[in-house]
Amino acid sequence: METGAGIYLLSGVWSVAMLAVFIWAIRLSYRIEARSPELQNTSGVPRNALIFHTVTNRKVARDEETQALRRWMNRLLLLNLAGFALLWLAISRIGR
């Protein structure tokens, strides 16, 4: 396999994995919002996830289960960030 084809294959597989992790984090954010009275959507109009609020623990319920979900979501987002750093490192090594 050529180097260029390997980079494309690695990038494609890695991007699908990172997208799945990010979607998982967004779904956790919605669960956290549903458990937090101040973040619940009462307007009836769909809205985006308040992921910034859940990451920074703003207006999030303080019970242990909700906080455990928040910590898990933060770990997934860190995993996503680390995944992009690893991809950059892999591409820079392969490209040499």
Secondary structure, 3 states (H helix, E strand, C coil): CCHHHHHHHHHHHHHHHHHHHHHHHHHHHHHHHHHCHHHCCCCCCCCCCCHHHHHHCCCCCCCHHHHHHHHHHHHHHHHHHHHHHHHHHHHHHHCC
